[in-house]
Amino acid sequence: MKFCSQCGNPVTQRIPEGDSRLRFVCDTCHTIHYQNPNIVAGCVPTWGSKVLLCRRAIEPRRGYWTLPAGFMENGETVEQAAARETAEEACARVRNLSIYTLIDVPHISQVHVFFRAELVDEDFAAGPESLEVKLFEEADIPWDELAFRTVGRTLEYFYADRRAEDYPVRSESIPPLAQPANT
């Protein structure tokens, strides 16, 4: 951040009085610009024994498979965001949403929240952010082509929990991938 969104003057990074973290602060109007994590909300939409996945039409990870999910908007609940993203990416309607995984991704300042959900019907299609949308049986999930580790973890939990017929709310943190050593 270079300029204040309140008055347009340059900002500096410093620890404001009474705070303990570096923040962008306007030296003219004294506005403190807080930067907080983004929430990604999505669904594990099911139809019988199948799960609906979307092949991404956008970066990052264009061409890889994902659960329908995206950034939460102001003015909506996490559940509303998950249902909206499912409608936008897969043109699918869901019901009976139940919070399922909450995965912190602190190295990119995100929190991913997935809900278990049932498809209302088999009327789905690729939305503008998807190349294709398809129902998968567990044996057919393209594990090596999943876009994000949070999606893989959520699906791993889902299939293990489905076998046990128990779906606890799962919470974890995903660390950054290890960087290769310089040679």
PyMOL CGO cylinders between C-alpha atoms (Angstrom):
from pymol import cmd
from pymol.cgo import CYLINDER

trace = [
    CYLINDER, 0.00, 0.00, 0.00, 1.38, 3.40, -0.97, 0.3, 1, 1, 1, 1, 1, 1,
    CYLINDER, 1.38, 3.40, -0.97, -1.48, 5.87, -0.53, 0.3, 1, 1, 1, 1, 1, 1,
    CYLINDER, -1.48, 5.87, -0.53, -4.28, 6.45, 1.97, 0.3, 1, 1, 1, 1, 1, 1,
    CYLINDER, -4.28, 6.45, 1.97, -7.73, 5.52, 0.69, 0.3, 1, 1, 1, 1, 1, 1,
    CYLINDER, -7.73, 5.52, 0.69, -9.23, 8.22, 2.93, 0.3, 1, 1, 1, 1, 1, 1,
    CYLINDER, -9.23, 8.22, 2.93, -7.23, 11.28, 1.89, 0.3, 1, 1, 1, 1, 1, 1,
    CYLINDER, -7.23, 11.28, 1.89, -4.87, 10.16, -0.89, 0.3, 1, 1, 1, 1, 1, 1,
    CYLINDER, -4.87, 10.16, -0.89, -1.63, 11.05, 0.90, 0.3, 1, 1, 1, 1, 1, 1,
    CYLINDER, -1.63, 11.05, 0.90, 1.29, 8.61, 1.23, 0.3, 1, 1, 1, 1, 1, 1,
    CYLINDER, 1.29, 8.61, 1.23, 1.24, 6.03, 4.02, 0.3, 1, 1, 1, 1, 1, 1,
    CYLINDER, 1.24, 6.03, 4.02, 4.10, 4.66, 6.07, 0.3, 1, 1, 1, 1, 1, 1,
    CYLINDER, 4.10, 4.66, 6.07, 4.40, 1.31, 7.75, 0.3, 1, 1, 1, 1, 1, 1,
    CYLINDER, 4.40, 1.31, 7.75, 4.77, 1.50, 11.52, 0.3, 1, 1, 1, 1, 1, 1,
    CYLINDER, 4.77, 1.50, 11.52, 3.33, 0.17, 14.76, 0.3, 1, 1, 1, 1, 1, 1,
    CYLINDER, 3.33, 0.17, 14.76, 0.52, 2.52, 15.84, 0.3, 1, 1, 1, 1, 1, 1,
    CYLINDER, 0.52, 2.52, 15.84, 0.24, 3.52, 19.49, 0.3, 1, 1, 1, 1, 1, 1,
    CYLINDER, 0.24, 3.52, 19.49, -1.58, 0.84, 21.44, 0.3, 1, 1, 1, 1, 1, 1,
    CYLINDER, -1.58, 0.84, 21.44, -0.95, -1.80, 18.76, 0.3, 1, 1, 1, 1, 1, 1,
    CYLINDER, -0.95, -1.80, 18.76, 1.67, -4.53, 18.43, 0.3, 1, 1, 1, 1, 1, 1,
    CYLINDER, 1.67, -4.53, 18.43, 1.81, -5.07, 14.65, 0.3, 1, 1, 1, 1, 1, 1,
    CYLINDER, 1.81, -5.07, 14.65, 3.10, -3.16, 11.67, 0.3, 1, 1, 1, 1, 1, 1,
    CYLINDER, 3.10, -3.16, 11.67, 0.27, -1.34, 9.91, 0.3, 1, 1, 1, 1, 1, 1,
    CYLINDER, 0.27, -1.34, 9.91, 0.02, 1.13, 7.06, 0.3, 1, 1, 1, 1, 1, 1,
    CYLINDER, 0.02, 1.13, 7.06, -0.72, 4.50, 8.68, 0.3, 1, 1, 1, 1, 1, 1,
    CYLINDER, -0.72, 4.50, 8.68, -1.48, 7.81, 7.02, 0.3, 1, 1, 1, 1, 1, 1,
    CYLINDER, -1.48, 7.81, 7.02, 0.73, 10.51, 8.51, 0.3, 1, 1, 1, 1, 1, 1,
    CYLINDER, 0.73, 10.51, 8.51, -1.71, 13.19, 7.32, 0.3, 1, 1, 1, 1, 1, 1,
    CYLINDER, -1.71, 13.19, 7.32, -5.17, 12.01, 8.45, 0.3, 1, 1, 1, 1, 1, 1,
    CYLINDER, -5.17, 12.01, 8.45, -3.87, 9.30, 10.85, 0.3, 1, 1, 1, 1, 1, 1,
    CYLINDER, -3.87, 9.30, 10.85, -6.07, 6.56, 9.40, 0.3, 1, 1, 1, 1, 1, 1,
    CYLINDER, -6.07, 6.56, 9.40, -4.81, 3.08, 10.24, 0.3, 1, 1, 1, 1, 1, 1,
    CYLINDER, -4.81, 3.08, 10.24, -5.27, 0.69, 7.33, 0.3, 1, 1, 1, 1, 1, 1,
    CYLINDER, -5.27, 0.69, 7.33, -5.81, -2.82, 8.70, 0.3, 1, 1, 1, 1, 1, 1,
    CYLINDER, -5.81, -2.82, 8.70, -5.19, -5.74, 6.39, 0.3, 1, 1, 1, 1, 1, 1,
    CYLINDER, -5.19, -5.74, 6.39, -6.95, -8.92, 7.45, 0.3, 1, 1, 1, 1, 1, 1,
    CYLINDER, -6.95, -8.92, 7.45, -7.21, -12.47, 6.06, 0.3, 1, 1, 1, 1, 1, 1,
    CYLINDER, -7.21, -12.47, 6.06, -9.64, -13.29, 3.28, 0.3, 1, 1, 1, 1, 1, 1,
    CYLINDER, -9.64, -13.29, 3.28, -12.29, -15.96, 3.77, 0.3, 1, 1, 1, 1, 1, 1,
    CYLINDER, -12.29, -15.96, 3.77, -12.77, -18.53, 1.02, 0.3, 1, 1, 1, 1, 1, 1,
    CYLINDER, -12.77, -18.53, 1.02, -16.13, -20.32, 1.27, 0.3, 1, 1, 1, 1, 1, 1,
    CYLINDER, -16.13, -20.32, 1.27, -17.22, -23.39, -0.65, 0.3, 1, 1, 1, 1, 1, 1,
    CYLINDER, -17.22, -23.39, -0.65, -19.14, -26.64, -0.72, 0.3, 1, 1, 1, 1, 1, 1,
    CYLINDER, -19.14, -26.64, -0.72, -18.66, -30.37, -1.02, 0.3, 1, 1, 1, 1, 1, 1,
    CYLINDER, -18.66, -30.37, -1.02, -21.78, -30.80, -3.18, 0.3, 1, 1, 1, 1, 1, 1,
    CYLINDER, -21.78, -30.80, -3.18, -23.00, -34.39, -3.36, 0.3, 1, 1, 1, 1, 1, 1,
    CYLINDER, -23.00, -34.39, -3.36, -25.47, -36.30, -5.50, 0.3, 1, 1, 1, 1, 1, 1,
    CYLINDER, -25.47, -36.30, -5.50, -25.87, -39.77, -4.07, 0.3, 1, 1, 1, 1, 1, 1,
    CYLINDER, -25.87, -39.77, -4.07, -22.34, -41.18, -3.73, 0.3, 1, 1, 1, 1, 1, 1,
    CYLINDER, -22.34, -41.18, -3.73, -20.81, -38.62, -6.12, 0.3, 1, 1, 1, 1, 1, 1,
    CYLINDER, -20.81, -38.62, -6.12, -19.10, -35.27, -5.47, 0.3, 1, 1, 1, 1, 1, 1,
    CYLINDER, -19.10, -35.27, -5.47, -19.31, -32.32, -7.86, 0.3, 1, 1, 1, 1, 1, 1,
    CYLINDER, -19.31, -32.32, -7.86, -15.97, -30.81, -8.92, 0.3, 1, 1, 1, 1, 1, 1,
    CYLINDER, -15.97, -30.81, -8.92, -15.15, -27.89, -11.20, 0.3, 1, 1, 1, 1, 1, 1,
    CYLINDER, -15.15, -27.89, -11.20, -12.19, -27.59, -13.58, 0.3, 1, 1, 1, 1, 1, 1,
    CYLINDER, -12.19, -27.59, -13.58, -10.86, -24.05, -13.14, 0.3, 1, 1, 1, 1, 1, 1,
    CYLINDER, -10.86, -24.05, -13.14, -11.02, -21.64, -16.08, 0.3, 1, 1, 1, 1, 1, 1,
    CYLINDER, -11.02, -21.64, -16.08, -9.06, -18.95, -14.23, 0.3, 1, 1, 1, 1, 1, 1,
    CYLINDER, -9.06, -18.95, -14.23, -5.72, -18.55, -12.51, 0.3, 1, 1, 1, 1, 1, 1,
    CYLINDER, -5.72, -18.55, -12.51, -4.42, -19.56, -10.14, 0.3, 1, 1, 1, 1, 1, 1,
    CYLINDER, -4.42, -19.56, -10.14, -4.27, -23.23, -11.12, 0.3, 1, 1, 1, 1, 1, 1,
    CYLINDER, -4.27, -23.23, -11.12, -6.21, -22.95, -14.37, 0.3, 1, 1, 1, 1, 1, 1,
    CYLINDER, -6.21, -22.95, -14.37, -7.17, -26.40, -15.68, 0.3, 1, 1, 1, 1, 1, 1,
    CYLINDER, -7.17, -26.40, -15.68, -7.03, -28.08, -12.28, 0.3, 1, 1, 1, 1, 1, 1,
    CYLINDER, -7.03, -28.08, -12.28, -10.04, -29.49, -10.41, 0.3, 1, 1, 1, 1, 1, 1,
    CYLINDER, -10.04, -29.49, -10.41, -11.52, -27.91, -7.31, 0.3, 1, 1, 1, 1, 1, 1,
    CYLINDER, -11.52, -27.91, -7.31, -14.59, -27.86, -5.14, 0.3, 1, 1, 1, 1, 1, 1,
    CYLINDER, -14.59, -27.86, -5.14, -16.79, -24.86, -5.96, 0.3, 1, 1, 1, 1, 1, 1,
    CYLINDER, -16.79, -24.86, -5.96, -15.51, -22.05, -3.71, 0.3, 1, 1, 1, 1, 1, 1,
    CYLINDER, -15.51, -22.05, -3.71, -14.42, -18.45, -3.71, 0.3, 1, 1, 1, 1, 1, 1,
    CYLINDER, -14.42, -18.45, -3.71, -13.98, -15.29, -1.71, 0.3, 1, 1, 1, 1, 1, 1,
    CYLINDER, -13.98, -15.29, -1.71, -16.72, -14.26, 0.68, 0.3, 1, 1, 1, 1, 1, 1,
    CYLINDER, -16.72, -14.26, 0.68, -18.32, -10.90, -0.09, 0.3, 1, 1, 1, 1, 1, 1,
    CYLINDER, -18.32, -10.90, -0.09, -19.27, -8.17, 2.37, 0.3, 1, 1, 1, 1, 1, 1,
    CYLINDER, -19.27, -8.17, 2.37, -22.83, -8.45, 3.61, 0.3, 1, 1, 1, 1, 1, 1,
    CYLINDER, -22.83, -8.45, 3.61, -23.20, -12.22, 3.37, 0.3, 1, 1, 1, 1, 1, 1,
    CYLINDER, -23.20, -12.22, 3.37, -22.82, -15.11, 5.76, 0.3, 1, 1, 1, 1, 1, 1,
    CYLINDER, -22.82, -15.11, 5.76, -20.20, -17.81, 5.15, 0.3, 1, 1, 1, 1, 1, 1,
    CYLINDER, -20.20, -17.81, 5.15, -23.01, -20.23, 4.29, 0.3, 1, 1, 1, 1, 1, 1,
    CYLINDER, -23.01, -20.23, 4.29, -24.51, -17.77, 1.79, 0.3, 1, 1, 1, 1, 1, 1,
    CYLINDER, -24.51, -17.77, 1.79, -21.06, -17.29, 0.24, 0.3, 1, 1, 1, 1, 1, 1,
    CYLINDER, -21.06, -17.29, 0.24, -20.59, -21.05, -0.15, 0.3, 1, 1, 1, 1, 1, 1,
    CYLINDER, -20.59, -21.05, -0.15, -24.00, -21.47, -1.83, 0.3, 1, 1, 1, 1, 1, 1,
    CYLINDER, -24.00, -21.47, -1.83, -23.40, -18.42, -4.08, 0.3, 1, 1, 1, 1, 1, 1,
    CYLINDER, -23.40, -18.42, -4.08, -19.98, -19.66, -5.18, 0.3, 1, 1, 1, 1, 1, 1,
    CYLINDER, -19.98, -19.66, -5.18, -21.47, -23.08, -5.98, 0.3, 1, 1, 1, 1, 1, 1,
    CYLINDER, -21.47, -23.08, -5.98, -24.14, -21.37, -8.10, 0.3, 1, 1, 1, 1, 1, 1,
    CYLINDER, -24.14, -21.37, -8.10, -21.58, -19.14, -9.84, 0.3, 1, 1, 1, 1, 1, 1,
    CYLINDER, -21.58, -19.14, -9.84, -18.97, -21.79, -10.60, 0.3, 1, 1, 1, 1, 1, 1,
    CYLINDER, -18.97, -21.79, -10.60, -21.18, -24.83, -11.20, 0.3, 1, 1, 1, 1, 1, 1,
    CYLINDER, -21.18, -24.83, -11.20, -24.61, -23.32, -11.90, 0.3, 1, 1, 1, 1, 1, 1,
    CYLINDER, -24.61, -23.32, -11.90, -25.79, -25.67, -9.16, 0.3, 1, 1, 1, 1, 1, 1,
    CYLINDER, -25.79, -25.67, -9.16, -28.23, -25.23, -6.32, 0.3, 1, 1, 1, 1, 1, 1,
    CYLINDER, -28.23, -25.23, -6.32, -27.45, -26.81, -2.96, 0.3, 1, 1, 1, 1, 1, 1,
    CYLINDER, -27.45, -26.81, -2.96, -29.40, -27.48, 0.24, 0.3, 1, 1, 1, 1, 1, 1,
    CYLINDER, -29.40, -27.48, 0.24, -28.81, -28.81, 3.75, 0.3, 1, 1, 1, 1, 1, 1,
    CYLINDER, -28.81, -28.81, 3.75, -25.46, -27.03, 4.13, 0.3, 1, 1, 1, 1, 1, 1,
    CYLINDER, -25.46, -27.03, 4.13, -23.50, -28.14, 7.17, 0.3, 1, 1, 1, 1, 1, 1,
    CYLINDER, -23.50, -28.14, 7.17, -20.16, -26.62, 8.15, 0.3, 1, 1, 1, 1, 1, 1,
    CYLINDER, -20.16, -26.62, 8.15, -17.46, -29.20, 7.61, 0.3, 1, 1, 1, 1, 1, 1,
    CYLINDER, -17.46, -29.20, 7.61, -13.85, -27.99, 7.35, 0.3, 1, 1, 1, 1, 1, 1,
    CYLINDER, -13.85, -27.99, 7.35, -12.17, -24.82, 8.51, 0.3, 1, 1, 1, 1, 1, 1,
    CYLINDER, -12.17, -24.82, 8.51, -8.61, -24.65, 7.23, 0.3, 1, 1, 1, 1, 1, 1,
    CYLINDER, -8.61, -24.65, 7.23, -6.25, -21.81, 8.09, 0.3, 1, 1, 1, 1, 1, 1,
    CYLINDER, -6.25, -21.81, 8.09, -3.75, -20.92, 5.36, 0.3, 1, 1, 1, 1, 1, 1,
    CYLINDER, -3.75, -20.92, 5.36, -1.76, -18.23, 7.21, 0.3, 1, 1, 1, 1, 1, 1,
    CYLINDER, -1.76, -18.23, 7.21, 1.11, -17.93, 4.74, 0.3, 1, 1, 1, 1, 1, 1,
    CYLINDER, 1.11, -17.93, 4.74, -1.33, -16.48, 2.17, 0.3, 1, 1, 1, 1, 1, 1,
    CYLINDER, -1.33, -16.48, 2.17, -3.61, -14.81, 4.76, 0.3, 1, 1, 1, 1, 1, 1,
    CYLINDER, -3.61, -14.81, 4.76, -6.67, -16.93, 4.00, 0.3, 1, 1, 1, 1, 1, 1,
    CYLINDER, -6.67, -16.93, 4.00, -9.17, -19.09, 5.86, 0.3, 1, 1, 1, 1, 1, 1,
    CYLINDER, -9.17, -19.09, 5.86, -10.97, -21.75, 3.79, 0.3, 1, 1, 1, 1, 1, 1,
    CYLINDER, -10.97, -21.75, 3.79, -14.39, -22.90, 5.01, 0.3, 1, 1, 1, 1, 1, 1,
    CYLINDER, -14.39, -22.90, 5.01, -16.19, -25.80, 3.32, 0.3, 1, 1, 1, 1, 1, 1,
    CYLINDER, -16.19, -25.80, 3.32, -19.75, -26.98, 3.89, 0.3, 1, 1, 1, 1, 1, 1,
    CYLINDER, -19.75, -26.98, 3.89, -21.16, -30.42, 3.16, 0.3, 1, 1, 1, 1, 1, 1,
    CYLINDER, -21.16, -30.42, 3.16, -24.17, -29.90, 0.91, 0.3, 1, 1, 1, 1, 1, 1,
    CYLINDER, -24.17, -29.90, 0.91, -26.64, -31.82, -1.22, 0.3, 1, 1, 1, 1, 1, 1,
    CYLINDER, -26.64, -31.82, -1.22, -27.32, -30.88, -4.82, 0.3, 1, 1, 1, 1, 1, 1,
    CYLINDER, -27.32, -30.88, -4.82, -30.98, -29.98, -5.32, 0.3, 1, 1, 1, 1, 1, 1,
    CYLINDER, -30.98, -29.98, -5.32, -30.95, -31.70, -8.73, 0.3, 1, 1, 1, 1, 1, 1,
    CYLINDER, -30.95, -31.70, -8.73, -28.58, -32.76, -11.50, 0.3, 1, 1, 1, 1, 1, 1,
    CYLINDER, -28.58, -32.76, -11.50, -29.06, -29.45, -13.30, 0.3, 1, 1, 1, 1, 1, 1,
    CYLINDER, -29.06, -29.45, -13.30, -25.52, -28.04, -13.25, 0.3, 1, 1, 1, 1, 1, 1,
    CYLINDER, -25.52, -28.04, -13.25, -23.12, -26.61, -15.82, 0.3, 1, 1, 1, 1, 1, 1,
    CYLINDER, -23.12, -26.61, -15.82, -19.81, -24.81, -16.07, 0.3, 1, 1, 1, 1, 1, 1,
    CYLINDER, -19.81, -24.81, -16.07, -20.07, -21.21, -14.94, 0.3, 1, 1, 1, 1, 1, 1,
    CYLINDER, -20.07, -21.21, -14.94, -17.76, -18.46, -16.24, 0.3, 1, 1, 1, 1, 1, 1,
    CYLINDER, -17.76, -18.46, -16.24, -14.92, -19.50, -13.89, 0.3, 1, 1, 1, 1, 1, 1,
    CYLINDER, -14.92, -19.50, -13.89, -15.10, -23.20, -14.81, 0.3, 1, 1, 1, 1, 1, 1,
    CYLINDER, -15.10, -23.20, -14.81, -14.02, -25.09, -17.94, 0.3, 1, 1, 1, 1, 1, 1,
    CYLINDER, -14.02, -25.09, -17.94, -16.19, -28.07, -17.01, 0.3, 1, 1, 1, 1, 1, 1,
    CYLINDER, -16.19, -28.07, -17.01, -18.15, -29.46, -14.08, 0.3, 1, 1, 1, 1, 1, 1,
    CYLINDER, -18.15, -29.46, -14.08, -18.50, -33.14, -13.34, 0.3, 1, 1, 1, 1, 1, 1,
    CYLINDER, -18.50, -33.14, -13.34, -19.74, -35.59, -10.71, 0.3, 1, 1, 1, 1, 1, 1,
    CYLINDER, -19.74, -35.59, -10.71, -17.07, -38.00, -9.47, 0.3, 1, 1, 1, 1, 1, 1,
    CYLINDER, -17.07, -38.00, -9.47, -17.20, -41.27, -7.56, 0.3, 1, 1, 1, 1, 1, 1,
    CYLINDER, -17.20, -41.27, -7.56, -14.45, -41.53, -4.93, 0.3, 1, 1, 1, 1, 1, 1,
    CYLINDER, -14.45, -41.53, -4.93, -12.38, -43.91, -7.10, 0.3, 1, 1, 1, 1, 1, 1,
    CYLINDER, -12.38, -43.91, -7.10, -12.44, -41.41, -9.98, 0.3, 1, 1, 1, 1, 1, 1,
    CYLINDER, -12.44, -41.41, -9.98, -11.37, -38.24, -8.12, 0.3, 1, 1, 1, 1, 1, 1,
    CYLINDER, -11.37, -38.24, -8.12, -8.40, -36.74, -10.04, 0.3, 1, 1, 1, 1, 1, 1,
    CYLINDER, -8.40, -36.74, -10.04, -6.23, -36.51, -6.91, 0.3, 1, 1, 1, 1, 1, 1,
    CYLINDER, -6.23, -36.51, -6.91, -3.09, -35.46, -8.82, 0.3, 1, 1, 1, 1, 1, 1,
    CYLINDER, -3.09, -35.46, -8.82, -5.02, -32.72, -10.61, 0.3, 1, 1, 1, 1, 1, 1,
    CYLINDER, -5.02, -32.72, -10.61, -6.58, -30.97, -7.59, 0.3, 1, 1, 1, 1, 1, 1,
    CYLINDER, -6.58, -30.97, -7.59, -5.95, -27.23, -7.56, 0.3, 1, 1, 1, 1, 1, 1,
    CYLINDER, -5.95, -27.23, -7.56, -5.47, -26.62, -3.85, 0.3, 1, 1, 1, 1, 1, 1,
    CYLINDER, -5.47, -26.62, -3.85, -4.30, -28.55, -0.79, 0.3, 1, 1, 1, 1, 1, 1,
    CYLINDER, -4.30, -28.55, -0.79, -7.37, -27.39, 1.17, 0.3, 1, 1, 1, 1, 1, 1,
    CYLINDER, -7.37, -27.39, 1.17, -9.58, -29.11, -1.40, 0.3, 1, 1, 1, 1, 1, 1,
    CYLINDER, -9.58, -29.11, -1.40, -7.54, -32.32, -1.16, 0.3, 1, 1, 1, 1, 1, 1,
    CYLINDER, -7.54, -32.32, -1.16, -7.67, -32.29, 2.65, 0.3, 1, 1, 1, 1, 1, 1,
    CYLINDER, -7.67, -32.29, 2.65, -11.42, -31.65, 2.66, 0.3, 1, 1, 1, 1, 1, 1,
    CYLINDER, -11.42, -31.65, 2.66, -12.03, -34.54, 0.23, 0.3, 1, 1, 1, 1, 1, 1,
    CYLINDER, -12.03, -34.54, 0.23, -9.75, -36.87, 2.22, 0.3, 1, 1, 1, 1, 1, 1,
    CYLINDER, -9.75, -36.87, 2.22, -11.72, -36.08, 5.35, 0.3, 1, 1, 1, 1, 1, 1,
    CYLINDER, -11.72, -36.08, 5.35, -15.03, -36.44, 3.53, 0.3, 1, 1, 1, 1, 1, 1,
    CYLINDER, -15.03, -36.44, 3.53, -14.36, -39.93, 2.22, 0.3, 1, 1, 1, 1, 1, 1,
    CYLINDER, -14.36, -39.93, 2.22, -12.91, -41.15, 5.55, 0.3, 1, 1, 1, 1, 1, 1,
    CYLINDER, -12.91, -41.15, 5.55, -15.87, -39.68, 7.44, 0.3, 1, 1, 1, 1, 1, 1,
    CYLINDER, -15.87, -39.68, 7.44, -18.37, -41.09, 4.95, 0.3, 1, 1, 1, 1, 1, 1,
    CYLINDER, -18.37, -41.09, 4.95, -17.02, -44.60, 5.60, 0.3, 1, 1, 1, 1, 1, 1,
    CYLINDER, -17.02, -44.60, 5.60, -17.41, -44.01, 9.35, 0.3, 1, 1, 1, 1, 1, 1,
    CYLINDER, -17.41, -44.01, 9.35, -20.81, -42.34, 8.81, 0.3, 1, 1, 1, 1, 1, 1,
    CYLINDER, -20.81, -42.34, 8.81, -19.72, -39.52, 11.12, 0.3, 1, 1, 1, 1, 1, 1,
    CYLINDER, -19.72, -39.52, 11.12, -18.95, -35.98, 9.93, 0.3, 1, 1, 1, 1, 1, 1,
    CYLINDER, -18.95, -35.98, 9.93, -17.29, -33.94, 12.69, 0.3, 1, 1, 1, 1, 1, 1,
    CYLINDER, -17.29, -33.94, 12.69, -16.30, -30.36, 12.00, 0.3, 1, 1, 1, 1, 1, 1,
    CYLINDER, -16.30, -30.36, 12.00, -12.62, -30.42, 11.06, 0.3, 1, 1, 1, 1, 1, 1,
    CYLINDER, -12.62, -30.42, 11.06, -10.17, -27.61, 11.76, 0.3, 1, 1, 1, 1, 1, 1,
    CYLINDER, -10.17, -27.61, 11.76, -6.50, -27.43, 10.87, 0.3, 1, 1, 1, 1, 1, 1,
    CYLINDER, -6.50, -27.43, 10.87, -3.75, -25.19, 9.58, 0.3, 1, 1, 1, 1, 1, 1,
    CYLINDER, -3.75, -25.19, 9.58, -1.80, -25.80, 6.38, 0.3, 1, 1, 1, 1, 1, 1,
    CYLINDER, -1.80, -25.80, 6.38, 1.83, -24.67, 6.39, 0.3, 1, 1, 1, 1, 1, 1,
    CYLINDER, 1.83, -24.67, 6.39, 3.59, -23.35, 3.29, 0.3, 1, 1, 1, 1, 1, 1,
    CYLINDER, 3.59, -23.35, 3.29, 5.17, -25.91, 0.99, 0.3, 1, 1, 1, 1, 1, 1,
    CYLINDER, 5.17, -25.91, 0.99, 8.83, -26.50, 1.70, 0.3, 1, 1, 1, 1, 1, 1,
    CYLINDER, 8.83, -26.50, 1.70, 11.10, -24.55, -0.63, 0.3, 1, 1, 1, 1, 1, 1,
    CYLINDER, 11.10, -24.55, -0.63, 13.67, -26.59, -2.59, 0.3, 1, 1, 1, 1, 1, 1,
    CYLINDER, 13.67, -26.59, -2.59, 17.26, -26.10, -1.48, 0.3, 1, 1, 1, 1, 1, 1,
    CYLINDER, 17.26, -26.10, -1.48, 19.49, -24.05, -3.77, 0.3, 1, 1, 1, 1, 1, 1,
    CYLINDER, 19.49, -24.05, -3.77, 22.12, -26.19, -5.49, 0.3, 1, 1, 1, 1, 1, 1,
]
cmd.load_cgo(trace, "trace")
